[in-house]
Amino acid sequence: MSITLVAKVKVEDYTKLEATFANRESERVAAGLELKLYRDMDDPNGAVICGTVPSKEAFLAFMTSPEQQEAMKEATIQGPPDLTFLEG
């Protein structure tokens, strides 16, 4: 069963987040992550990433990889994301 993920992040530059997110699509697909990026309408520096992941553990393994950590820096993400995992 897939898990639904909602991740909220703050960014310095949404355009950089958007570009980095697009550039990492093949890596997400290879990890079994089906995610979509949304911009917060009330906060130009806020973003939400929603979608399905194979498991919480698989997502966390992806997020802690050195490549993803570097991508998060490139995307100007400020601090750790606020993660919510949902099942049902």
PDB file of N, CA, C and O in Angstrom:
ATOM      1  N   MET A   1       0.839  -1.176   0.000  1.00  0.00           N
ATOM      2  CA  MET A   1       0.000   0.000   0.000  1.00  0.00           C
ATOM      3  C   MET A   1       0.888   1.244   0.000  1.00  0.00           C
ATOM      4  O   MET A   1       1.858   1.336   0.752  1.00  0.00           O
ATOM      5  N   SER A   2       0.533   2.189  -0.855  1.00  0.00           N
ATOM      6  CA  SER A   2       1.268   3.451  -0.911  1.00  0.00           C
ATOM      7  C   SER A   2       0.877   4.359   0.250  1.00  0.00           C
ATOM      8  O   SER A   2      -0.207   4.245   0.822  1.00  0.00           O
ATOM      9  N   ILE A   3       1.767   5.232   0.565  1.00  0.00           N
ATOM     10  CA  ILE A   3       1.571   6.224   1.617  1.00  0.00           C
ATOM     11  C   ILE A   3       1.464   7.594   0.941  1.00  0.00           C
ATOM     12  O   ILE A   3       2.202   7.885   0.000  1.00  0.00           O
ATOM     13  N   THR A   4       0.547   8.428   1.421  1.00  0.00           N
ATOM     14  CA  THR A   4       0.445   9.795   0.912  1.00  0.00           C
ATOM     15  C   THR A   4       1.333  10.695   1.759  1.00  0.00           C
ATOM     16  O   THR A   4       1.332  10.627   2.988  1.00  0.00           O
ATOM     17  N   LEU A   5       2.086  11.536   1.070  1.00  0.00           N
ATOM     18  CA  LEU A   5       3.002  12.463   1.727  1.00  0.00           C
ATOM     19  C   LEU A   5       2.547  13.894   1.483  1.00  0.00           C
ATOM     20  O   LEU A   5       2.163  14.250   0.370  1.00  0.00           O
ATOM     21  N   VAL A   6       2.591  14.706   2.524  1.00  0.00           N
ATOM     22  CA  VAL A   6       2.427  16.155   2.411  1.00  0.00           C
ATOM     23  C   VAL A   6       3.661  16.767   3.074  1.00  0.00           C
ATOM     24  O   VAL A   6       3.890  16.582   4.269  1.00  0.00           O
ATOM     25  N   ALA A   7       4.442  17.488   2.295  1.00  0.00           N
ATOM     26  CA  ALA A   7       5.667  18.113   2.805  1.00  0.00           C
ATOM     27  C   ALA A   7       5.582  19.616   2.589  1.00  0.00           C
ATOM     28  O   ALA A   7       5.388  20.079   1.465  1.00  0.00           O
ATOM     29  N   LYS A   8       5.727  20.369   3.663  1.00  0.00           N
ATOM     30  CA  LYS A   8       5.717  21.834   3.573  1.00  0.00           C
ATOM     31  C   LYS A   8       7.141  22.333   3.757  1.00  0.00           C
ATOM     32  O   LYS A   8       7.854  21.907   4.666  1.00  0.00           O
ATOM     33  N   VAL A   9       7.545  23.252   2.871  1.00  0.00           N
ATOM     34  CA  VAL A   9       8.892  23.814   2.948  1.00  0.00           C
ATOM     35  C   VAL A   9       8.845  25.328   2.781  1.00  0.00           C
ATOM     36  O   VAL A   9       7.909  25.883   2.204  1.00  0.00           O
ATOM     37  N   LYS A  10       9.867  25.967   3.296  1.00  0.00           N
ATOM     38  CA  LYS A  10      10.108  27.396   3.074  1.00  0.00           C
ATOM     39  C   LYS A  10      11.341  27.493   2.187  1.00  0.00           C
ATOM     40  O   LYS A  10      12.313  26.761   2.374  1.00  0.00           O
ATOM     41  N   VAL A  11      11.291  28.402   1.222  1.00  0.00           N
ATOM     42  CA  VAL A  11      12.407  28.567   0.300  1.00  0.00           C
ATOM     43  C   VAL A  11      12.795  30.032   0.195  1.00  0.00           C
ATOM     44  O   VAL A  11      11.994  30.936   0.433  1.00  0.00           O
ATOM     45  N   GLU A  12      14.040  30.226  -0.165  1.00  0.00           N
ATOM     46  CA  GLU A  12      14.528  31.578  -0.410  1.00  0.00           C
ATOM     47  C   GLU A  12      14.099  32.043  -1.800  1.00  0.00           C
ATOM     48  O   GLU A  12      13.798  33.219  -2.006  1.00  0.00           O
ATOM     49  N   ASP A  13      14.075  31.096  -2.763  1.00  0.00           N
ATOM     50  CA  ASP A  13      13.779  31.431  -4.160  1.00  0.00           C
ATOM     51  C   ASP A  13      12.944  30.307  -4.766  1.00  0.00           C
ATOM     52  O   ASP A  13      13.471  29.236  -5.068  1.00  0.00           O
ATOM     53  N   TYR A  14      11.645  30.544  -4.944  1.00  0.00           N
ATOM     54  CA  TYR A  14      10.749  29.504  -5.451  1.00  0.00           C
ATOM     55  C   TYR A  14      11.157  29.036  -6.849  1.00  0.00           C
ATOM     56  O   TYR A  14      11.015  27.856  -7.170  1.00  0.00           O
ATOM     57  N   THR A  15      11.659  29.944  -7.677  1.00  0.00           N
ATOM     58  CA  THR A  15      12.071  29.582  -9.035  1.00  0.00           C
ATOM     59  C   THR A  15      13.175  28.528  -9.005  1.00  0.00           C
ATOM     60  O   THR A  15      13.180  27.610  -9.825  1.00  0.00           O
ATOM     61  N   LYS A  16      14.102  28.656  -8.071  1.00  0.00           N
ATOM     62  CA  LYS A  16      15.173  27.655  -7.941  1.00  0.00           C
ATOM     63  C   LYS A  16      14.609  26.325  -7.457  1.00  0.00           C
ATOM     64  O   LYS A  16      15.041  25.268  -7.917  1.00  0.00           O
ATOM     65  N   LEU A  17      13.655  26.364  -6.539  1.00  0.00           N
ATOM     66  CA  LEU A  17      13.010  25.127  -6.087  1.00  0.00           C
ATOM     67  C   LEU A  17      12.330  24.439  -7.257  1.00  0.00           C
ATOM     68  O   LEU A  17      12.483  23.233  -7.450  1.00  0.00           O
ATOM     69  N   GLU A  18      11.582  25.202  -8.034  1.00  0.00           N
ATOM     70  CA  GLU A  18      10.855  24.650  -9.176  1.00  0.00           C
ATOM     71  C   GLU A  18      11.808  23.977 -10.168  1.00  0.00           C
ATOM     72  O   GLU A  18      11.536  22.875 -10.644  1.00  0.00           O
ATOM     73  N   ALA A  19      12.920  24.640 -10.477  1.00  0.00           N
ATOM     74  CA  ALA A  19      13.894  24.094 -11.419  1.00  0.00           C
ATOM     75  C   ALA A  19      14.553  22.833 -10.872  1.00  0.00           C
ATOM     76  O   ALA A  19      14.691  21.842 -11.589  1.00  0.00           O
ATOM     77  N   THR A  20      14.955  22.866  -9.619  1.00  0.00           N
ATOM     78  CA  THR A  20      15.597  21.698  -9.009  1.00  0.00           C
ATOM     79  C   THR A  20      14.626  20.530  -8.926  1.00  0.00           C
ATOM     80  O   THR A  20      15.004  19.389  -9.191  1.00  0.00           O
ATOM     81  N   PHE A  21      13.383  20.804  -8.564  1.00  0.00           N
ATOM     82  CA  PHE A  21      12.357  19.760  -8.481  1.00  0.00           C
ATOM     83  C   PHE A  21      12.177  19.102  -9.851  1.00  0.00           C
ATOM     84  O   PHE A  21      12.111  17.876  -9.943  1.00  0.00           O
ATOM     85  N   ALA A  22      12.097  19.899 -10.904  1.00  0.00           N
ATOM     86  CA  ALA A  22      11.939  19.362 -12.261  1.00  0.00           C
ATOM     87  C   ALA A  22      13.155  18.531 -12.669  1.00  0.00           C
ATOM     88  O   ALA A  22      13.004  17.473 -13.280  1.00  0.00           O
ATOM     89  N   ASN A  23      14.348  18.998 -12.340  1.00  0.00           N
ATOM     90  CA  ASN A  23      15.578  18.300 -12.720  1.00  0.00           C
ATOM     91  C   ASN A  23      15.755  16.960 -12.012  1.00  0.00           C
ATOM     92  O   ASN A  23      16.486  16.100 -12.503  1.00  0.00           O
ATOM     93  N   ARG A  24      15.104  16.768 -10.875  1.00  0.00           N
ATOM     94  CA  ARG A  24      15.273  15.536 -10.093  1.00  0.00           C
ATOM     95  C   ARG A  24      14.139  14.531 -10.322  1.00  0.00           C
ATOM     96  O   ARG A  24      14.021  13.558  -9.576  1.00  0.00           O
ATOM     97  N   GLU A  25      13.307  14.753 -11.343  1.00  0.00           N
ATOM     98  CA  GLU A  25      12.170  13.862 -11.567  1.00  0.00           C
ATOM     99  C   GLU A  25      12.595  12.410 -11.767  1.00  0.00           C
ATOM    100  O   GLU A  25      11.986  11.514 -11.184  1.00  0.00           O
ATOM    101  N   SER A  26      13.613  12.157 -12.569  1.00  0.00           N
ATOM    102  CA  SER A  26      14.012  10.770 -12.835  1.00  0.00           C
ATOM    103  C   SER A  26      14.479  10.069 -11.560  1.00  0.00           C
ATOM    104  O   SER A  26      14.240   8.873 -11.394  1.00  0.00           O
ATOM    105  N   GLU A  27      15.136  10.788 -10.667  1.00  0.00           N
ATOM    106  CA  GLU A  27      15.572  10.199  -9.401  1.00  0.00           C
ATOM    107  C   GLU A  27      14.375   9.859  -8.514  1.00  0.00           C
ATOM    108  O   GLU A  27      14.363   8.822  -7.852  1.00  0.00           O
ATOM    109  N   ARG A  28      13.366  10.741  -8.504  1.00  0.00           N
ATOM    110  CA  ARG A  28      12.154  10.460  -7.719  1.00  0.00           C
ATOM    111  C   ARG A  28      11.426   9.244  -8.271  1.00  0.00           C
ATOM    112  O   ARG A  28      10.996   8.374  -7.514  1.00  0.00           O
ATOM    113  N   VAL A  29      11.290   9.185  -9.585  1.00  0.00           N
ATOM    114  CA  VAL A  29      10.602   8.049 -10.214  1.00  0.00           C
ATOM    115  C   VAL A  29      11.342   6.749  -9.901  1.00  0.00           C
ATOM    116  O   VAL A  29      10.712   5.742  -9.575  1.00  0.00           O
ATOM    117  N   ALA A  30      12.664   6.763  -9.996  1.00  0.00           N
ATOM    118  CA  ALA A  30      13.461   5.561  -9.701  1.00  0.00           C
ATOM    119  C   ALA A  30      13.269   5.100  -8.261  1.00  0.00           C
ATOM    120  O   ALA A  30      13.355   3.907  -7.972  1.00  0.00           O
ATOM    121  N   ALA A  31      13.008   6.047  -7.355  1.00  0.00           N
ATOM    122  CA  ALA A  31      12.791   5.712  -5.942  1.00  0.00           C
ATOM    123  C   ALA A  31      11.329   5.376  -5.642  1.00  0.00           C
ATOM    124  O   ALA A  31      10.984   5.071  -4.501  1.00  0.00           O
ATOM    125  N   GLY A  32      10.469   5.432  -6.664  1.00  0.00           N
ATOM    126  CA  GLY A  32       9.056   5.101  -6.466  1.00  0.00           C
ATOM    127  C   GLY A  32       8.232   6.242  -5.898  1.00  0.00           C
ATOM    128  O   GLY A  32       7.136   6.019  -5.383  1.00  0.00           O
ATOM    129  N   LEU A  33       8.748   7.466  -5.985  1.00  0.00           N
ATOM    130  CA  LEU A  33       8.050   8.632  -5.445  1.00  0.00           C
ATOM    131  C   LEU A  33       7.266   9.319  -6.558  1.00  0.00           C
ATOM    132  O   LEU A  33       7.831   9.663  -7.597  1.00  0.00           O
ATOM    133  N   GLU A  34       5.974   9.520  -6.345  1.00  0.00           N
ATOM    134  CA  GLU A  34       5.125  10.237  -7.302  1.00  0.00           C
ATOM    135  C   GLU A  34       4.669  11.523  -6.624  1.00  0.00           C
ATOM    136  O   GLU A  34       3.677  11.537  -5.895  1.00  0.00           O
ATOM    137  N   LEU A  35       5.407  12.603  -6.874  1.00  0.00           N
ATOM    138  CA  LEU A  35       5.200  13.848  -6.129  1.00  0.00           C
ATOM    139  C   LEU A  35       4.930  15.018  -7.060  1.00  0.00           C
ATOM    140  O   LEU A  35       5.405  15.046  -8.196  1.00  0.00           O
ATOM    141  N   LYS A  36       4.164  15.981  -6.569  1.00  0.00           N
ATOM    142  CA  LYS A  36       3.844  17.199  -7.308  1.00  0.00           C
ATOM    143  C   LYS A  36       4.120  18.403  -6.413  1.00  0.00           C
ATOM    144  O   LYS A  36       3.851  18.381  -5.212  1.00  0.00           O
ATOM    145  N   LEU A  37       4.658  19.448  -7.022  1.00  0.00           N
ATOM    146  CA  LEU A  37       5.027  20.671  -6.310  1.00  0.00           C
ATOM    147  C   LEU A  37       3.936  21.723  -6.460  1.00  0.00           C
ATOM    148  O   LEU A  37       3.404  21.931  -7.551  1.00  0.00           O
ATOM    149  N   TYR A  38       3.610  22.388  -5.346  1.00  0.00           N
ATOM    150  CA  TYR A  38       2.620  23.470  -5.337  1.00  0.00           C
ATOM    151  C   TYR A  38       3.220  24.684  -4.636  1.00  0.00           C
ATOM    152  O   TYR A  38       3.998  24.548  -3.692  1.00  0.00           O
ATOM    153  N   ARG A  39       2.848  25.870  -5.108  1.00  0.00           N
ATOM    154  CA  ARG A  39       3.270  27.108  -4.442  1.00  0.00           C
ATOM    155  C   ARG A  39       2.152  27.574  -3.521  1.00  0.00           C
ATOM    156  O   ARG A  39       0.979  27.540  -3.892  1.00  0.00           O
ATOM    157  N   ASP A  40       2.512  28.004  -2.336  1.00  0.00           N
ATOM    158  CA  ASP A  40       1.552  28.533  -1.367  1.00  0.00           C
ATOM    159  C   ASP A  40       1.048  29.884  -1.877  1.00  0.00           C
ATOM    160  O   ASP A  40       1.842  30.804  -2.072  1.00  0.00           O
ATOM    161  N   MET A  41      -0.253  30.010  -2.094  1.00  0.00           N
ATOM    162  CA  MET A  41      -0.832  31.245  -2.631  1.00  0.00           C
ATOM    163  C   MET A  41      -0.696  32.423  -1.670  1.00  0.00           C
ATOM    164  O   MET A  41      -0.675  33.574  -2.106  1.00  0.00           O
ATOM    165  N   ASP A  42      -0.603  32.152  -0.389  1.00  0.00           N
ATOM    166  CA  ASP A  42      -0.532  33.212   0.613  1.00  0.00           C
ATOM    167  C   ASP A  42       0.888  33.537   1.064  1.00  0.00           C
ATOM    168  O   ASP A  42       1.103  34.509   1.788  1.00  0.00           O
ATOM    169  N   ASP A  43       1.852  32.733   0.641  1.00  0.00           N
ATOM    170  CA  ASP A  43       3.245  32.926   1.050  1.00  0.00           C
ATOM    171  C   ASP A  43       4.146  32.614  -0.140  1.00  0.00           C
ATOM    172  O   ASP A  43       4.338  31.440  -0.457  1.00  0.00           O
ATOM    173  N   PRO A  44       4.702  33.615  -0.807  1.00  0.00           N
ATOM    174  CA  PRO A  44       5.519  33.369  -1.994  1.00  0.00           C
ATOM    175  C   PRO A  44       6.782  32.551  -1.714  1.00  0.00           C
ATOM    176  O   PRO A  44       7.411  32.047  -2.644  1.00  0.00           O
ATOM    177  N   ASN A  45       7.152  32.419  -0.452  1.00  0.00           N
ATOM    178  CA  ASN A  45       8.318  31.612  -0.088  1.00  0.00           C
ATOM    179  C   ASN A  45       7.916  30.262   0.497  1.00  0.00           C
ATOM    180  O   ASN A  45       8.761  29.532   1.017  1.00  0.00           O
ATOM    181  N   GLY A  46       6.642  29.931   0.416  1.00  0.00           N
ATOM    182  CA  GLY A  46       6.153  28.654   0.914  1.00  0.00           C
ATOM    183  C   GLY A  46       5.802  27.729  -0.236  1.00  0.00           C
ATOM    184  O   GLY A  46       5.325  28.174  -1.280  1.00  0.00           O
ATOM    185  N   ALA A  47       6.039  26.449  -0.039  1.00  0.00           N
ATOM    186  CA  ALA A  47       5.698  25.449  -1.044  1.00  0.00           C
ATOM    187  C   ALA A  47       5.236  24.179  -0.340  1.00  0.00           C
ATOM    188  O   ALA A  47       5.602  23.902   0.801  1.00  0.00           O
ATOM    189  N   VAL A  48       4.417  23.420  -1.064  1.00  0.00           N
ATOM    190  CA  VAL A  48       3.926  22.142  -0.562  1.00  0.00           C
ATOM    191  C   VAL A  48       4.187  21.102  -1.640  1.00  0.00           C
ATOM    192  O   VAL A  48       3.933  21.336  -2.822  1.00  0.00           O
ATOM    193  N   ILE A  49       4.691  19.963  -1.224  1.00  0.00           N
ATOM    194  CA  ILE A  49       4.921  18.839  -2.124  1.00  0.00           C
ATOM    195  C   ILE A  49       4.012  17.714  -1.653  1.00  0.00           C
ATOM    196  O   ILE A  49       4.078  17.291  -0.499  1.00  0.00           O
ATOM    197  N   CYS A  50       3.160  17.231  -2.559  1.00  0.00           N
ATOM    198  CA  CYS A  50       2.197  16.180  -2.216  1.00  0.00           C
ATOM    199  C   CYS A  50       2.342  15.025  -3.196  1.00  0.00           C
ATOM    200  O   CYS A  50       2.758  15.208  -4.340  1.00  0.00           O
ATOM    201  N   GLY A  51       1.994  13.841  -2.727  1.00  0.00           N
ATOM    202  CA  GLY A  51       1.988  12.691  -3.610  1.00  0.00           C
ATOM    203  C   GLY A  51       2.078  11.396  -2.845  1.00  0.00           C
ATOM    204  O   GLY A  51       1.842  11.343  -1.638  1.00  0.00           O
ATOM    205  N   THR A  52       2.427  10.343  -3.577  1.00  0.00           N
ATOM    206  CA  THR A  52       2.512   9.026  -2.958  1.00  0.00           C
ATOM    207  C   THR A  52       3.961   8.545  -2.931  1.00  0.00           C
ATOM    208  O   THR A  52       4.762   8.838  -3.818  1.00  0.00           O
ATOM    209  N   VAL A  53       4.254   7.801  -1.883  1.00  0.00           N
ATOM    210  CA  VAL A  53       5.575   7.209  -1.694  1.00  0.00           C
ATOM    211  C   VAL A  53       5.370   5.743  -1.312  1.00  0.00           C
ATOM    212  O   VAL A  53       4.345   5.404  -0.720  1.00  0.00           O
ATOM    213  N   PRO A  54       6.325   4.867  -1.641  1.00  0.00           N
ATOM    214  CA  PRO A  54       6.135   3.451  -1.324  1.00  0.00           C
ATOM    215  C   PRO A  54       6.039   3.176   0.173  1.00  0.00           C
ATOM    216  O   PRO A  54       5.301   2.291   0.607  1.00  0.00           O
ATOM    217  N   SER A  55       6.794   3.946   0.954  1.00  0.00           N
ATOM    218  CA  SER A  55       6.777   3.804   2.412  1.00  0.00           C
ATOM    219  C   SER A  55       7.456   5.027   3.013  1.00  0.00           C
ATOM    220  O   SER A  55       8.177   5.757   2.334  1.00  0.00           O
ATOM    221  N   LYS A  56       7.212   5.229   4.284  1.00  0.00           N
ATOM    222  CA  LYS A  56       7.875   6.324   4.999  1.00  0.00           C
ATOM    223  C   LYS A  56       9.387   6.118   4.966  1.00  0.00           C
ATOM    224  O   LYS A  56      10.151   7.060   4.757  1.00  0.00           O
ATOM    225  N   GLU A  57       9.801   4.882   5.173  1.00  0.00           N
ATOM    226  CA  GLU A  57      11.232   4.559   5.206  1.00  0.00           C
ATOM    227  C   GLU A  57      11.895   4.833   3.857  1.00  0.00           C
ATOM    228  O   GLU A  57      13.008   5.356   3.805  1.00  0.00           O
ATOM    229  N   ALA A  58      11.209   4.477   2.762  1.00  0.00           N
ATOM    230  CA  ALA A  58      11.767   4.713   1.424  1.00  0.00           C
ATOM    231  C   ALA A  58      11.932   6.205   1.162  1.00  0.00           C
ATOM    232  O   ALA A  58      12.935   6.635   0.592  1.00  0.00           O
ATOM    233  N   PHE A  59      10.947   6.988   1.580  1.00  0.00           N
ATOM    234  CA  PHE A  59      11.039   8.434   1.386  1.00  0.00           C
ATOM    235  C   PHE A  59      12.186   9.018   2.207  1.00  0.00           C
ATOM    236  O   PHE A  59      12.966   9.825   1.700  1.00  0.00           O
ATOM    237  N   LEU A  60      12.287   8.619   3.457  1.00  0.00           N
ATOM    238  CA  LEU A  60      13.348   9.151   4.319  1.00  0.00           C
ATOM    239  C   LEU A  60      14.731   8.753   3.811  1.00  0.00           C
ATOM    240  O   LEU A  60      15.676   9.534   3.916  1.00  0.00           O
ATOM    241  N   ALA A  61      14.857   7.542   3.262  1.00  0.00           N
ATOM    242  CA  ALA A  61      16.134   7.117   2.685  1.00  0.00           C
ATOM    243  C   ALA A  61      16.493   8.000   1.487  1.00  0.00           C
ATOM    244  O   ALA A  61      17.647   8.397   1.329  1.00  0.00           O
ATOM    245  N   PHE A  62      15.517   8.302   0.657  1.00  0.00           N
ATOM    246  CA  PHE A  62      15.734   9.185  -0.485  1.00  0.00           C
ATOM    247  C   PHE A  62      16.158  10.578  -0.017  1.00  0.00           C
ATOM    248  O   PHE A  62      17.108  11.156  -0.546  1.00  0.00           O
ATOM    249  N   MET A  63      15.459  11.103   0.962  1.00  0.00           N
ATOM    250  CA  MET A  63      15.710  12.464   1.440  1.00  0.00           C
ATOM    251  C   MET A  63      17.074  12.624   2.104  1.00  0.00           C
ATOM    252  O   MET A  63      17.648  13.712   2.073  1.00  0.00           O
ATOM    253  N   THR A  64      17.594  11.568   2.697  1.00  0.00           N
ATOM    254  CA  THR A  64      18.868  11.674   3.405  1.00  0.00           C
ATOM    255  C   THR A  64      20.073  11.328   2.531  1.00  0.00           C
ATOM    256  O   THR A  64      21.211  11.361   2.998  1.00  0.00           O
ATOM    257  N   SER A  65      19.822  10.996   1.258  1.00  0.00           N
ATOM    258  CA  SER A  65      20.946  10.698   0.367  1.00  0.00           C
ATOM    259  C   SER A  65      21.763  11.972   0.137  1.00  0.00           C
ATOM    260  O   SER A  65      21.207  13.070   0.126  1.00  0.00           O
ATOM    261  N   PRO A  66      23.066  11.834  -0.044  1.00  0.00           N
ATOM    262  CA  PRO A  66      23.906  13.020  -0.280  1.00  0.00           C
ATOM    263  C   PRO A  66      23.448  13.833  -1.493  1.00  0.00           C
ATOM    264  O   PRO A  66      23.507  15.063  -1.478  1.00  0.00           O
ATOM    265  N   GLU A  67      22.991  13.142  -2.542  1.00  0.00           N
ATOM    266  CA  GLU A  67      22.534  13.842  -3.743  1.00  0.00           C
ATOM    267  C   GLU A  67      21.308  14.704  -3.451  1.00  0.00           C
ATOM    268  O   GLU A  67      21.214  15.839  -3.918  1.00  0.00           O
ATOM    269  N   GLN A  68      20.373  14.160  -2.678  1.00  0.00           N
ATOM    270  CA  GLN A  68      19.164  14.916  -2.354  1.00  0.00           C
ATOM    271  C   GLN A  68      19.474  16.061  -1.394  1.00  0.00           C
ATOM    272  O   GLN A  68      18.881  17.134  -1.501  1.00  0.00           O
ATOM    273  N   GLN A  69      20.380  15.847  -0.476  1.00  0.00           N
ATOM    274  CA  GLN A  69      20.770  16.923   0.438  1.00  0.00           C
ATOM    275  C   GLN A  69      21.369  18.095  -0.345  1.00  0.00           C
ATOM    276  O   GLN A  69      21.090  19.256  -0.046  1.00  0.00           O
ATOM    277  N   GLU A  70      22.189  17.785  -1.343  1.00  0.00           N
ATOM    278  CA  GLU A  70      22.771  18.837  -2.185  1.00  0.00           C
ATOM    279  C   GLU A  70      21.683  19.524  -3.012  1.00  0.00           C
ATOM    280  O   GLU A  70      21.702  20.744  -3.177  1.00  0.00           O
ATOM    281  N   ALA A  71      20.740  18.741  -3.531  1.00  0.00           N
ATOM    282  CA  ALA A  71      19.636  19.316  -4.313  1.00  0.00           C
ATOM    283  C   ALA A  71      18.796  20.263  -3.458  1.00  0.00           C
ATOM    284  O   ALA A  71      18.338  21.297  -3.944  1.00  0.00           O
ATOM    285  N   MET A  72      18.596  19.919  -2.203  1.00  0.00           N
ATOM    286  CA  MET A  72      17.816  20.786  -1.317  1.00  0.00           C
ATOM    287  C   MET A  72      18.532  22.120  -1.088  1.00  0.00           C
ATOM    288  O   MET A  72      17.889  23.163  -0.967  1.00  0.00           O
ATOM    289  N   LYS A  73      19.853  22.080  -1.031  1.00  0.00           N
ATOM    290  CA  LYS A  73      20.616  23.331  -0.913  1.00  0.00           C
ATOM    291  C   LYS A  73      20.449  24.172  -2.176  1.00  0.00           C
ATOM    292  O   LYS A  73      20.222  25.380  -2.103  1.00  0.00           O
ATOM    293  N   GLU A  74      20.565  23.519  -3.342  1.00  0.00           N
ATOM    294  CA  GLU A  74      20.394  24.214  -4.622  1.00  0.00           C
ATOM    295  C   GLU A  74      19.000  24.823  -4.739  1.00  0.00           C
ATOM    296  O   GLU A  74      18.825  25.884  -5.337  1.00  0.00           O
ATOM    297  N   ALA A  75      18.014  24.146  -4.165  1.00  0.00           N
ATOM    298  CA  ALA A  75      16.621  24.592  -4.240  1.00  0.00           C
ATOM    299  C   ALA A  75      16.314  25.703  -3.244  1.00  0.00           C
ATOM    300  O   ALA A  75      15.181  26.182  -3.192  1.00  0.00           O
ATOM    301  N   THR A  76      17.276  26.114  -2.470  1.00  0.00           N
ATOM    302  CA  THR A  76      17.178  27.174  -1.449  1.00  0.00           C
ATOM    303  C   THR A  76      16.168  26.856  -0.352  1.00  0.00           C
ATOM    304  O   THR A  76      15.554  27.764   0.209  1.00  0.00           O
ATOM    305  N   ILE A  77      15.992  25.569  -0.042  1.00  0.00           N
ATOM    306  CA  ILE A  77      15.083  25.172   1.040  1.00  0.00           C
ATOM    307  C   ILE A  77      15.687  25.616   2.369  1.00  0.00           C
ATOM    308  O   ILE A  77      16.859  25.365   2.651  1.00  0.00           O
ATOM    309  N   GLN A  78      14.868  26.275   3.172  1.00  0.00           N
ATOM    310  CA  GLN A  78      15.291  26.838   4.448  1.00  0.00           C
ATOM    311  C   GLN A  78      14.833  25.929   5.588  1.00  0.00           C
ATOM    312  O   GLN A  78      13.646  25.883   5.908  1.00  0.00           O
ATOM    313  N   GLY A  79      15.756  25.220   6.190  1.00  0.00           N
ATOM    314  CA  GLY A  79      15.412  24.350   7.313  1.00  0.00           C
ATOM    315  C   GLY A  79      14.796  23.041   6.862  1.00  0.00           C
ATOM    316  O   GLY A  79      14.584  22.820   5.669  1.00  0.00           O
ATOM    317  N   PRO A  80      14.510  22.173   7.823  1.00  0.00           N
ATOM    318  CA  PRO A  80      13.936  20.869   7.485  1.00  0.00           C
ATOM    319  C   PRO A  80      12.472  21.010   7.054  1.00  0.00           C
ATOM    320  O   PRO A  80      11.762  21.891   7.537  1.00  0.00           O
ATOM    321  N   PRO A  81      12.027  20.137   6.144  1.00  0.00           N
ATOM    322  CA  PRO A  81      10.622  20.175   5.736  1.00  0.00           C
ATOM    323  C   PRO A  81       9.712  19.684   6.855  1.00  0.00           C
ATOM    324  O   PRO A  81      10.119  18.889   7.702  1.00  0.00           O
ATOM    325  N   ASP A  82       8.484  20.169   6.845  1.00  0.00           N
ATOM    326  CA  ASP A  82       7.440  19.701   7.765  1.00  0.00           C
ATOM    327  C   ASP A  82       6.733  18.549   7.051  1.00  0.00           C
ATOM    328  O   ASP A  82       5.987  18.776   6.099  1.00  0.00           O
ATOM    329  N   LEU A  83       6.963  17.322   7.503  1.00  0.00           N
ATOM    330  CA  LEU A  83       6.462  16.124   6.822  1.00  0.00           C
ATOM    331  C   LEU A  83       5.250  15.539   7.525  1.00  0.00           C
ATOM    332  O   LEU A  83       5.218  15.428   8.751  1.00  0.00           O
ATOM    333  N   THR A  84       4.245  15.162   6.726  1.00  0.00           N
ATOM    334  CA  THR A  84       3.085  14.431   7.226  1.00  0.00           C
ATOM    335  C   THR A  84       2.892  13.217   6.331  1.00  0.00           C
ATOM    336  O   THR A  84       2.803  13.352   5.110  1.00  0.00           O
ATOM    337  N   PHE A  85       2.827  12.033   6.928  1.00  0.00           N
ATOM    338  CA  PHE A  85       2.590  10.789   6.203  1.00  0.00           C
ATOM    339  C   PHE A  85       1.179  10.314   6.528  1.00  0.00           C
ATOM    340  O   PHE A  85       0.792  10.239   7.694  1.00  0.00           O
ATOM    341  N   LEU A  86       0.408   9.991   5.480  1.00  0.00           N
ATOM    342  CA  LEU A  86      -0.986   9.588   5.649  1.00  0.00           C
ATOM    343  C   LEU A  86      -1.206   8.215   5.028  1.00  0.00           C
ATOM    344  O   LEU A  86      -0.664   7.908   3.967  1.00  0.00           O
ATOM    345  N   GLU A  87      -2.003   7.399   5.697  1.00  0.00           N
ATOM    346  CA  GLU A  87      -2.357   6.103   5.124  1.00  0.00           C
ATOM    347  C   GLU A  87      -3.867   5.975   5.083  1.00  0.00           C
ATOM    348  O   GLU A  87      -4.588   6.611   5.852  1.00  0.00           O
ATOM    349  N   GLY A  88      -4.324   5.145   4.174  1.00  0.00           N
ATOM    350  CA  GLY A  88      -5.767   4.939   4.101  1.00  0.00           C
ATOM    351  C   GLY A  88      -6.248   4.753   2.703  1.00  0.00           C
ATOM    352  O   GLY A  88      -7.445   4.569   2.482  1.00  0.00           O
TER     353      GLY A  88
END
